[in-house]
Amino acid sequence: MQIWVDADACPGVIKDMLFRVAERTMVRVTLVANRALRTPPSRYVKSMVVPQGFDVADREIVKLCVAGDLVITADIPLAAEVVAKGAVALNPRGELYTAANIGQALNMRNFMEELRSSGVETGGPPAFSQSDGRAFARELDRYMQKNKPAP
């Protein structure tokens, strides 16, 4: 198992949690972004810089992830693509996307996109909060407990 992070918009507090999880579980965490990111010195944490452009990081994550990997992203279309490959996606607010629920999440996202494109003001997501961070930590811990790699 490997953890891939759609890192361009990932909150710093989430990255910090993932760095600690990488050390504790000895699972590789790879941040994928279109700019250089600071990472702690660790053999389990690395950063990958991709060229600038729309969805370039997303395409790289889809290309590299395999069944059993965990992808951290708030991007529902990316989550749908990695779930189709047998991976699981977790958004920074603690919602786990699997084959059982990604269709509903994608349908809701597409519906909201249609509303916005027809001129309906839907507002954006609320600011990332401490409770979001706690929800992410709980779900990440649950996932890692169920899927921890053999030593």
N, C-alpha and C positions, 0 to 999 in steps of 0.2 A: 504494500500500500504506500502511496505517496499522496501528499497534500499539495494541490496547486492553488495558487491565490491570484485572482484577477485583481492585481494590486493597485492599479491606477487610482481607484476611488475607495479602496478599502481603508476604513478608519485605523489610525495608528494603534489604538488600544487593542483592536482585533489582531493586528500583526504581532504585537507584543505577546498576546496570549499564545499565538501560534508558535512563536519562537520558544516559549517555555515548554509547550507540548512537544515540540521537536526534540528538545534535549531530554525531557522526561521519558518519552516513549521510543526514542531513537528512530523516529519516522522522518523521512526527508520532507521538508517544506520548501517549495519553490515559488518565489514571487515573480510574476510575469507582468511587466509594465513597459511603457514606451519611453521610460527615462530611468536613469540609474537610481537605485534605492539603497539606503543604508541598511545593512543587516549586521547582526552580531557575529562575532567570529565563532563559527560552529561548523562542524562537518555535516550537520543535518540541515542547514539553512543556506539557500543560495538565491540569487536574484538573476533573472534573465531579462535582458533588454531587447525589445523588438522594435522594428521601425515604427515611426509615426504613421497614423492612418486609422480609419474607421474599422473597428473590430479586429485589428491585427493581433492584439494580445488574445482575444477570444479564440481566433482561428488557431493560434499556436497551442493554446490549452487543449482545444478539441483534438488537435493532431497528436499531442503527446500523452494525453491521459489514457488510461486503460481501465478495464473493468476492475472494480474494487478500490479505485482511487477516490479521494474526496476533493471536491473543488469548492473553494470559497468564493462566492460571487453574489452580487445583488442583481445581476443581469439574467432575467428569466429565460430569454432565448438561448443564452449560453448554457444555463442550467439544463434546459431541455435537450440540447445537443449532447452534453456529457452523460446525462441519464440514459439517452438512447445507446450510448456506448457501454453501459453497464456500470458507470461511476455514479456517485451520489453528490449532490450539491447542497451546500449550507450557506444561507445568506447571513450577512453580518448582524442581522436582527434575531437570528436563532431559528429560522424556519428551514427545516430539512426538506429537500426536494428529492423524491424517489419516483420510480415508475408508477407508483400508486397515486401520486398527487400532482405530478408535474403538468399533466394535461389541463387540469382545472386552473392551476396557476397561470399557465400560458394563455388559456382562454380569457381569463380575467384581465391579464395584461393587454391582450389584443383588443378587448372590448374598451378598455380605458383609452387606448391609443386611438381607436375609432372616434370616441367621444371628443378627445382633444383635437383630432384632425377636422372634426365638423364644427369646431369653434366653441365647444363646451369647456368652460374653465373647471378643471378637476383639481387643481392645486397639486403640489408635489408631496413627497413623503415628509413626515415630520422630521425634525432634526434628530440625529442619532443621540440616544440617551443612555444613562447608566443602566436603566432596566433592559435596554436592548443588549448592552454588553453582557449583562448577567444571563440573559436568555441564550445568547450565543455560547457563553462559557458552559452553561448546563447542557445544551444540546451537543456541543463538541465533546464534552466529557462522556456523555451517554454513548455517543457514536464510537469514541475511542475505546471505551470499555467493551462494547460488543464486537469491535473489529480489530482489537489489538493484535499486531503481528506476533507470530511465534518468536521467542528469543533465539 
